[in-house]
Amino acid sequence: MAQIDRQLGIVMMLLRHQRATARELAERFDVSTRTIRRDIESICMAGVPLCTHQGPSGGVEIMDGYAVDRSVFTMDEIETICIALRGTDSALGESYTDRLIDKLSSGHLSPSSHFSMDIDLVDYHAAALSHMIRIIRQGIRESRHIHFSYHNADGDSTRTVEPYRLLFRWGNWYLYAYCLLRDDYRLFKLHRLDELSLLEENFDLRPEAAEPKNWNDCFSGEFQLTAIFDDCVRYRIAEEYHASLLTPTDDGRHLFTFCFSSEPHLVSWLLSFGSHVEIVSPESVRDQLVLEAKRIIERHR
């Protein structure tokens, strides 16, 4: 990241969060605290009124009343920011966009302006999901433990975690946290959380709490599936993954290859296609599919 981009990012982060420590800024922008201090000096010299506070709740913040000059952004950039903000509003169940549109565009845009895109980051469980997101964000900001029940293919468990980041990937929300039960970092799918509560107990940020350099690596599959789907279910693959992953075969079907991380989840998904899918590899998935099909037959005799 270029120095000017980082310094602008620091200003925007302080406008958004009001106060941050040099350590928090260094972790956010992946530089040393010494570099952050130099950036703060440069920002002050550029005319941005920063002030520092000492003590446990200290840090650096921008003095009240300061606003970013609209000339910093082009109108296309402002529109992009507003589109992203509206998407965030949909997840939080709160509205910050109208106020920020006015601040950023100096009257050139209005809350009713027609944008080229509209993003909604929640589904029909919007109220419950927004409530969870607000609790988790508070836990991240205040470095407080979060406790919840978690449900996955391995069964039910209760977890107490140190929350570090909320992620939206592949149409789903995830919590990246340090799990005290597993004594390691884990990704938790928010739709699998239940009985979520914010504990009073604080935690110290772990020195090694570095986030993955590439978040997509956390979602990469452990094994590769190769399967052939009938044409009548082609639309489902295109909808759930992408049509570009399908290769037409000579008999009018479609070859599909993709990496998955959970075999039980994959088998359930494949069963939903009934007789319209043929597994090429791996053999373990084909065998498990046959076994589940036999169990279904036995249950319905």
N, C-alpha and C positions, 0 to 999 in steps of 0.2 A: 504494500500500500504506500502510495506517495505521501510525503510529509504533509502537503497541503490538504490532501483528502483525509488524512488521519486527524489533523487539527480541526477541520470542519466537522468531522465525526465526533470529536470531543465536545465541541460547542453544542451540537445537536443533542448529544447524550445528556449534557448538563441541563439543557433546556427542558428535556423530557423527564429526567430523574431528579433535578434540582441540586442534588449534592452527591459527590462521589469521592472516594479516596484515590490517591495516586496508584495504589496497588490494584484497585478495581479497574481503573482505566488501563493500566498496563496489561492486565489479564484480558480485558476486552479487545485491545488492539494488538496484542501479542508482541509487546515491546517491553523494555526495562522501565522501572520507575524513574531512572535517571533521564531517559528519553522523554517520558511524560512531563517531568519538571521543566525540561527545555521547551517542550511544546507549550506548556502553560505560560512560560515567559514570553514566547513568541505571540501567543494569542493576546496577552495583555498589551504587548507593544503594538498589535494591530488595532487596538481600541476596544476590545471586548472587556467589559468591567468584571473581572474575576476577584473573588475574595476567598480567603482560606480561614478555616476554623480548626482549633486544636481540640484535643481530648478524644474520648472514645467514640463520640458521634461526630467527630470533625471531618474535614475534607475540603474540597474546593467546590465553589458554586458560582453561578452568575448572579450579579446583583439584580434586585427586583426592577422590573420595568424595561429590561433590555429585550429587544426583538431582533431577529435576523433580517437584514436588508433583503428585500425581495429580489434585488438585482443579482444576489448570489445564485439564484435558480432561474432557469428558463421556464416558460409556461408548460412545456412538455414535461419537465422534471417535476414541477408542482403538481401537474395532473397525475403523474405516476405515484408521487407521495400520497396524494389524496385517495387514489384507488386502493393503495396498500392500507391506509388508515381505515377506510370503510370495511375492508376485510377484517382488520383487527377488531373493529367495533362489533362485527357479527359474532366473533368468538368470545368477547368479554361481556356481551350483553349490555354494554354501556356505549354512550356516544361522545366521542371527543372530536370527531371529524369536523362538525360544523364550526366549532371554535377555531380549530387549527387551519381550516381552509381560509378563514378570514385573516388570520395572522400571516399565513404564508403568501397569500395572493394580493394582499392589500386592496381588497375590493374587486379585483379583476375576475374572481370566481365567486360563486355563491353556493350555499349548500344544495340548491336545486339544479346546479349546473349539470349538463349532460356529459358524462365521461364515456370514453370509448370502451371501457371495460367495467364489469361489476363482479366482485369476488365475495363469496359467502363461504366462510371457513367452518361452518357447523352444519349439522343435519337436523332431522326432526327431533333429536334429543337436545335441542339448543339450550334450554333452560338449565338442565342438569349439567351439561358440558361447560357452559359458561360459569356456573357456580364452582365447579372443580378447578377450572383455569384460574379464577380469582383467588381461590385458596392457595393453589400451588405458587402463583406469582408472589403472593404475600410471603410464603415460606422462603422463596428464593431471595426476595429483597431483604428479609429480616434474618436470614440464616437460621431458620427454625425447622425442627424435625417435622415430618409429615408421617402420619400413620394411616394405613388403609388395608382393606381386604383385596386380594388379587386372585383372579380366576383365569386359568389357562388350561391347556391340554394336560398338564401334569397334575391338575387338581386345584384346590383352594388353599390359600395361605394368607397369613397376615404379615405385613411388612412395615418396618419403620425405616425411613430413608432420609438422607440429606439431599434435598432438591437442588439441582444446578441449572437445568435448562428445560424449557418447553419446546417441542419440535412439532412441526406439521409436515408430514411426509406421506406420499402415496394416498392422499385423501384421509389420513388419520392423524390424530394428535398423540404424541408420546411425551413421557417424562424421562429425562436423563437424570439419574440420581445415584448416589452411593448407598447401596443396600446394606444395612447392618446385619441382616440375616446371612447374606451370601458373602459379606466382607469384600465387596467388589462393586464396580460400576455396572449399572443395568439400565436397559430401556424398558419402560412400562407403557403399555397401550392404555390410554385413558378410558376407553370403553370397557376395559376389563377391571377397572377400579371400582370399589364400593366402600361405603362407610368411611369416606375420606375425612380426616380431621387434622387440624393444625395444632401441634403441641406447643407448650410454653417453652420447652427446652431448646436452647440455642446450640449451634455447633460451630466449630472453627473451620474455616475453609481449608481443605487439605492442600498442602504444598504441591502435591502431584496431581491436583484436580485439573489437569490439562484436558481440554476437549479433543476429540478425534480431529485430525487434520482434514479428513473428508468424511462428513456425516453419512454419505451414501455407503461407505464401507460397513457401517453398522447394520445396514439393511440388505447387504449382499447375501445371496443364498449359499447354503453349504453343499447342495448337490444339484445336478442338472437333470431336468425332466425333458424327455423327448416323447411327444405324443402326436397322434394323427386324429384330427377332429373332422366329423362330417360337415358338409357345407351348411346344413340347417342350423348349426350352433356357432357358425363363424362370427356372427354379430356379437356373441357374448365375449369371445376372446378380444375382439376389436374394442369392445366397451370396457372390459376389465383390465386389459393390458394395452395392446395397440395392434392395429391391422398389419403394421410393418413386420411383426414377429411371425406372421403366417406365410408359409411358402406353399403354393399350389402343387398338388401331386397329380400324376397322370390320370388317376381315377376320379378326379373331381373333389378330392378331400383336401385337407390343409395340414401341413406339418408345422408343429409348434415346438420351440425349444426355449426353455427359460430356467433360471436358477431359483430354487426355493430353500427355505430354511427349516420349515416344520413339516415333517412327513405326515403326522396325523391330520393337520389342517389341509394338506394337499390331497390326501385320500378322500376326505369329506367333500372337497371341491370337485374332484374328478367324478365321484359318485353322482353328483348333481347333474351330470351329462348323460346318465343312463347308458344306453348302448351306443351312443354317438361318439365315443372316444375309444381309441386303441393305444395302449401304452407300449412304447418301443423300449424305453429304458428310463430309470434303472429297474432291474429285475425285482428288487425289494418292494418297490411301489406297486409293480404289477401283481406280485404275490399277495400283498396286503389288500389290494383292491378285490382280488378273487376271494380272499378269506372273508372280507366284509360282505361281499355279494352272497356268499353261502350262508352267512349268519342272517342276512335279510330273508333269504328263502326259507330257512328253518323257522324263523319267527312267524312267518305268514302261512305256514302249512296248517 
